[in-house]
Amino acid sequence: MWIKPVIVILFILLLISLGSGLVFLVKDQGRTRRTLHSLGIRVTLAVTLMAVIGYGFYSGQLRSKAPWDAAISASKSGAPDK
């Protein structure tokens, strides 16, 4: 199960990028392009995170444990509803 640690790491990197963008925005006051570069990194990390989550659901490594999904998965497997 390598997918869950990768999701956590990507999320932490996303938060670090968000914080660094805020620092660059306040510190530079628009004089440099560091805020723009931080935004590019943040968008790349977000797209990668969504792709990893999508792959996890597609491959079956991630599943929903929500109560309303139990009835849907039971009906797909052919088990009778309660």
C-alpha positions as CSV (number, residue, x, y, z in Angstrom):
1,M,0.0,0.0,0.0
2,W,2.3,2.7,-1.2
3,I,-0.5,5.0,-2.3
4,K,-1.6,6.3,1.1
5,P,1.8,7.6,2.1
6,V,2.3,9.2,-1.3
7,I,-1.1,11.0,-0.9
8,V,0.0,12.3,2.6
9,I,3.4,13.5,1.3
10,L,1.8,15.3,-1.7
11,F,-0.7,17.0,0.6
12,I,2.0,18.1,3.0
13,L,4.1,19.4,0.0
14,L,1.0,21.2,-1.2
15,L,0.6,23.0,2.1
16,I,4.3,23.9,2.2
17,S,3.9,25.4,-1.3
18,L,0.8,27.3,-0.2
19,G,2.7,28.8,2.8
20,S,5.7,29.7,0.7
21,G,3.5,31.4,-1.8
22,L,2.0,33.5,1.0
23,V,5.4,34.4,2.3
24,F,6.6,35.4,-1.1
25,L,3.5,37.5,-1.7
26,V,3.9,39.4,1.5
27,K,7.7,39.7,1.4
28,D,8.3,40.6,-2.3
29,Q,5.1,42.7,-2.8
30,G,5.0,41.8,-6.5
31,R,8.6,42.7,-7.4
32,T,9.7,39.2,-8.2
33,R,8.1,36.2,-9.9
34,R,8.6,33.8,-6.9
35,T,4.9,33.9,-6.2
36,L,4.1,32.8,-9.8
37,H,6.6,30.0,-9.5
38,S,5.1,28.9,-6.2
39,L,1.7,28.8,-7.9
40,G,3.0,26.7,-10.7
41,I,4.4,24.2,-8.2
42,R,1.2,24.2,-6.3
43,V,-0.9,23.5,-9.4
44,T,1.5,20.7,-10.4
45,L,1.3,19.1,-7.0
46,A,-2.6,19.4,-7.0
47,V,-2.9,17.7,-10.4
48,T,-0.4,15.0,-9.3
49,L,-2.5,14.5,-6.1
50,M,-5.7,14.1,-8.0
51,A,-4.1,11.7,-10.5
52,V,-2.8,9.5,-7.6
53,I,-6.2,9.5,-5.9
54,G,-7.9,8.7,-9.2
55,Y,-5.4,5.8,-9.8
56,G,-6.0,4.6,-6.3
57,F,-9.8,4.3,-6.9
58,Y,-9.3,2.9,-10.4
59,S,-6.9,0.2,-9.2
60,G,-9.0,-0.6,-6.1
61,Q,-6.3,0.4,-3.6
62,L,-8.6,3.2,-2.3
63,R,-12.2,2.5,-1.3
64,S,-15.0,4.6,0.1
65,K,-16.1,3.5,3.6
66,A,-19.1,5.9,3.7
67,P,-22.3,4.3,4.9
68,W,-24.3,5.3,1.8
69,D,-21.8,3.6,-0.4
70,A,-22.3,0.2,1.3
71,A,-25.7,-0.2,-0.3
72,I,-24.3,0.7,-3.7
73,S,-21.5,-1.8,-3.5
74,A,-23.8,-4.5,-2.1
75,S,-26.2,-4.1,-5.0
76,K,-23.4,-4.4,-7.5
77,S,-22.2,-7.6,-5.9
78,G,-25.6,-9.2,-6.1
79,A,-26.2,-9.3,-2.3
80,P,-29.8,-8.5,-1.2
81,D,-30.4,-5.1,0.4
82,K,-31.3,-4.9,4.1
